Amino acid sequence: MRYGNLFIAVSLVATLCCQQLAAIDSLTVAECVRLAMRNNRRLHAAMMRSEQSEARGAEAFSALLPTLKATTGYTRLSDVPDFSITIPSYPRPQTMTLSEAIPNSYQVKVTLQQPLFVGNRLTSQHALQQQAASAARQDLRAEQRDLALTVTNAYWALYQAREVERVVEDNVRQVESHLRDMENMVAQGMATVNDRLKVRLQLSNAKLMRIDAANAARVAEIGLNNACGRPLDSPAILASAPDTAGGDDRNLGALQQQAAAARPELKALRARAQAGRSGVSMARAGWYPQLFGVANYAYARPNQRIFPAKDRFDGTWDAGVLLSLDIWNWGATRHQVRQARAQLAQAEDALALAADGVSVEVNVAWLDCQRCREKIAVTADGVAQAQENFRTTDERFRNGLATNSDLLDAENSLLQARLSHTRALVERQVAQARLAKAVGE
């Protein structure tokens, strides 16, 4: 009884462990994308670029606010005589010390400064950095979508490779069965040795295909693990299957409009064009004067503003405005404005080119989806016909009404039909993923 309970406990633990391992290795497309988002180094670099741009925007905003700085210092002066004057008097001249020599000097100073007018330089710089941060965020979203498409392609490449391996394995078993029948027929004198050689050649070719298919499946598994950031030797159990329902029925015009509004690449370029306009405004600020408000508080020993100097701490303050204007700088500001306008023109041209590219991408992706839908219907019908052809040919061959070559052709036709249907199913999944990426989903 005790050993029976122990056996049950061990079996239960083993079952749970197997279930956990299966749950770990079983992957859907969405789970693979999540793994890649968490582990991809390039995506992490894009996240850091976005964070850097956000910090630059915050830094630019801080330039609009008042700054408060504190300085402190100690100075040791060389020994000098006290500042004194001699007053003629009777019976002897009298010496009066006006300011004693103080060799030790201590100072603490606090300065408050606020830009009052700088020709919109600071506001334009803040706007430019905000748009740059927005562009970096959209670049991050574009990287995420590119990564999702890469992982999706790798997932379905592995699915296709394994399906091809399965179909080829079925074909090997089918030809092996054919060869056993042919061996019996040769032994009974119902078939020639040449017929048997043809079947053996067919089996050899099928086994070669099986070797290639198994290797392709392993390579595809490594590719998926690499895209997901998993160890390359990790087993991957695919939980997703191609969608056999109808494809995307949305109108091409609606997809074009959605892509123009939602594609992160276009949003990033629009933000950069807006940043270029802010750059022009910032360059123009060089033509205007700059006005700052300044206030200081000094706590020093001795305080230089107090006369005569006393060897004690005294506090004094001052406040005022500073105005500066570049009267002549050999056209530097004009050249800066030209540069900013040229950069703006480049950003606008890049946006127009990208918009055209997105339009072409959506058209091609939509046409691919339509093509794949038609191919699935055709290949599914082809599989049904090839299966029926093989069934009838095999039956006729067993009854002596069909030749060995007829059966070999039927087997090969069924193999090619099943492979074509598998490729068509996977092609549609990839085409749908490309269309989703093209419209910004």
NORGI-V285492 format. One record per run of one state. SS is the DSSP state (@ for helix, = for strand, . for the rest). FROM is the first residue (numbers start at 1). LEN is the number of residues. If there is no record, write none. Layout:
ss: {SS SS}
from: {FROM FROM}
len: {LEN LEN}
This chain:
ss: {. @ = . @ . @ . = . = . = . = . @ . @ . = . @ . @ . = . = . @ . @ .}
from: {1 2 26 28 29 40 41 63 67 77 83 88 94 100 104 118 121 188 193 229 237 239 252 263 264 288 290 302 314 325 332 399 404 439}
len: {1 24 2 1 11 1 22 4 10 6 5 6 6 4 14 3 67 5 36 8 2 13 11 1 24 2 12 12 11 7 67 5 35 3}
